[in-house]
Amino acid sequence: MSPSSISQSDHLSLVLVTIDSEANALALARQLVEAKLAACVNLNPVQSVYRWQGDLHTDTEWQLFIKTDLNYLEELAQFIQQHHPYDLPEIIAVPIVAGLAGYLSWVTEELGD
């Protein structure tokens, strides 16, 4: 299979996490990549509207797009909870159904031991 062809994925995932500041987003992203729980993390500012403990909030947050393997999801979630300032951080895994074969291979190679 050519690295430029499209390949199916049954184990890779995009994990979404929001956090309170750019500095915290960058720190968490670096920690996840250094720990080999993420191959890559993209950061974007977002505006969030949500209800928390009965109150309506509108906050600027940072969205982390974490490329990982679902086999590491439990460890990744525990790591995020330990290093995240929120009582209940958003941790949502979205399966990567398919992608560029070479990129998906790279993601897999960057993870784990």
RAHU-V687313 format. One record per residue. N is the residue number from 1. D_LAST is the distance of its C-alpha to the last C-alpha in Angstrom with 1 decimal. Layout:
[[N/D_LAST] [N/D_LAST]]
//
This chain:
[[1/25.5] [2/26.0] [3/23.4] [4/26.3] [5/27.1] [6/26.4] [7/23.9] [8/23.6] [9/20.5] [10/20.2] [11/16.9] [12/16.5] [13/18.1] [14/19.8] [15/19.8] [16/22.9] [17/23.3] [18/26.4] [19/26.9] [20/29.9] [21/29.7] [22/28.3] [23/27.1] [24/25.2] [25/23.8] [26/22.6] [27/21.1] [28/19.2] [29/18.0] [30/16.7] [31/15.0] [32/13.2] [33/12.1] [34/11.2] [35/9.1] [36/7.3] [37/9.5] [38/11.9] [39/12.3] [40/15.8] [41/18.3] [42/22.1] [43/24.6] [44/28.2] [45/31.2] [46/32.7] [47/35.8] [48/35.3] [49/38.2] [50/37.6] [51/39.2] [52/37.8] [53/39.7] [54/42.8] [55/42.9] [56/42.4] [57/40.1] [58/39.7] [59/36.9] [60/35.2] [61/31.4] [62/28.3] [63/26.4] [64/22.7] [65/21.6] [66/17.8] [67/16.2] [68/13.4] [69/12.8] [70/15.1] [71/12.7] [72/11.2] [73/14.9] [74/15.7] [75/13.0] [76/13.9] [77/17.5] [78/17.4] [79/15.8] [80/18.5] [81/21.2] [82/20.5] [83/20.6] [84/23.3] [85/27.1] [86/28.4] [87/29.4] [88/28.3] [89/25.9] [90/25.9] [91/22.8] [92/23.6] [93/21.4] [94/23.2] [95/22.0] [96/21.7] [97/24.1] [98/24.1] [99/23.5] [100/23.5] [101/21.6] [102/20.2] [103/19.0] [104/17.4] [105/15.5] [106/14.4] [107/13.3] [108/11.1] [109/9.7] [110/8.9] [111/6.9] [112/3.8] [113/0.0]]
//
